[in-house]
Amino acid sequence: MLSEHVQDAVDATVAPLFGSRTMIEPIPRFRLPDVEMEPQAAYQLIHDELSLDGNPLLNMASFVTTWMEPEVTKLMTETLPKNFIDADEYPQTAEIERRCVSIIADLFHAPSSGEQAMGTSTVGSSEAIHLCGLALKVNWRNRRAAAGQPTDRPNIVMGANVQVVWEKFVRYFDVEPRYVDMAPGRTVIGVDEAIALVDENTIAVVGILGSTYTGEFEPIAELDTALQELNARTGWQVPIHVDAASGGFVAPFAYPDLAWDFRLPSVRSINTSGHKFGLVYPGVGWAVWRDQADLPEELLFHDNYLGNDQITFDLNFSKGSSQVIGQYYNLIRLGRDGYRRIMDGLLDISRDLSAKARASEHFEVVSSDQALPLVTVRLKGERAYSCHDISEHLRLRGWIVPAYTLPPKVDDVSVLRVVIREGFSRDMADNLLADLDATIEHLEANPPAAPTVKPHHRQRHRVC
Ligand SMILES: *Cc1c(COP(=O)(O)O)cnc(C)c1O
């Protein structure tokens, strides 16, 4: 008979995994366990528990990358130990971030590109939006203070279709939001409606390149023209910020002639999500400014270790390097032609899906074929079931297709949205369509007691 101690040691090395105590006895979930467990057991426990999550490939709700090439996955794993903020210890990582900023600034037609490009990597568009919003507020305040005018009532003009981060920005940084209401038939900002809300205290007008609700591009060139005219008439200097979280890596390739970026004089800053159509795993984003004057000096921090002047503008300190490295890999691996091929391919699939939805008797297409690669549909006519019922039923096959209501004023409309991302083939789109047909057939034959309705909660919804 072995002592209990020795028996434990034997167990740990030779016992079958699912014969071990760790797998048979409960483990504490909400306090630190008293003793260690085998790494293999810890891996298996957590790995298995996570299989209760949805399958990322079938998650049609997200804009965020779920597939990358094996080579870059290897590279990103290799760079896990590097803290991005340690630019002195990892100067080449810092150099690679600068190159990404230059490449993206150039892609967005910034006049100060190359080594002069003004921008930074962020954790995602959310951090980028907080930074850009803060810079807009400080620029406005400095202009007002220099002219001896009051600086206590900043506001920002944006569509009611903005992503939730803008609601956070105005609350965290104390700026009055002025929302442009949607109207029947208009699910993006209206130019005249936006201009009517602008005054001398407006820090910026936001234009969205790729609304999260419908994927539509807001009329940024028209906003620019109207704003230039207003600024010329009033002497104000109200700029545009473009929220290109999703569209920033689509438009330059799929719609190169669309002027939405620094080609427009009023556009002073742009955010984009590297982890959306930039094709990197979460989380990486980019904030880019038109030129140095758009980035107030008092927001920049200079560290001077080892004689190197490191300038930072961020909300957090430490973060991983892997995402920045992943972005650089994609940029040099794909080039303009690679990104164009991928975006054209995704748009091909989404246009095909929307053509099929249009041809069916069930759906009306709300999204545009000339915008992001996604399809948003509403149900045609009176139905005994809702988009929410369809969404729930599709979950039985593993598909995650979100149902939600459009923004306030058009929130009587419920929609389903399918985002086409890299890694989703035509073959999978056909599988999705077949399951959608089967779902509708099922709901027609077995309607719920009443169609499921979920009201729109401005502060609560999660569209992406
Ligand atoms: C996704 C998204 C955001 C937030 O971006 P993250 O990269 O997820 O932080 C902001 N605005 C729009 C339009 C978006 O689509």
The ligand as an SDF file (V2000), in Angstrom:
LIG
                    3D

 15 15  0  0  0  0  0  0  0  0999 V2000
  -17.1330   48.5650  -33.7630 C   0  0  0  0  0  0  0  0  0  0  0  0
  -17.4060   50.0070  -33.7980 C   0  0  0  0  0  0  0  0  0  0  0  0
  -16.9270   50.8600  -32.7990 C   0  0  0  0  0  0  0  0  0  0  0  0
  -16.1720   50.3290  -31.6020 C   0  0  0  0  0  0  0  0  0  0  0  0
  -14.9790   49.7890  -32.0410 O   0  0  0  0  0  0  0  0  0  0  0  0
  -14.0770   48.7300  -31.2280 P   0  0  0  0  0  0  0  0  0  0  0  0
  -12.9380   48.5240  -32.1540 O   0  0  0  0  0  0  0  0  0  0  0  0
  -14.9170   47.5230  -31.0340 O   0  0  0  0  0  0  0  0  0  0  0  0
  -13.6790   49.3730  -29.9360 O   0  0  0  0  0  0  0  0  0  0  0  0
  -17.1570   52.2100  -32.9220 C   0  0  0  0  0  0  0  0  0  0  0  0
  -17.8440   52.7130  -33.9740 N   0  0  0  0  0  0  0  0  0  0  0  0
  -18.3310   51.9270  -34.9510 C   0  0  0  0  0  0  0  0  0  0  0  0
  -19.0550   52.5480  -36.1020 C   0  0  0  0  0  0  0  0  0  0  0  0
  -18.1490   50.5510  -34.8970 C   0  0  0  0  0  0  0  0  0  0  0  0
  -18.6220   49.7770  -35.8760 O   0  0  0  0  0  0  0  0  0  0  0  0
  1  2  1  0
  2  3  1  0
  2 14  2  0
  3  4  1  0
  3 10  2  0
  4  5  1  0
  5  6  1  0
  6  7  2  0
  6  8  1  0
  6  9  1  0
 10 11  1  0
 11 12  2  0
 12 13  1  0
 12 14  1  0
 14 15  1  0
M  END
$$$$
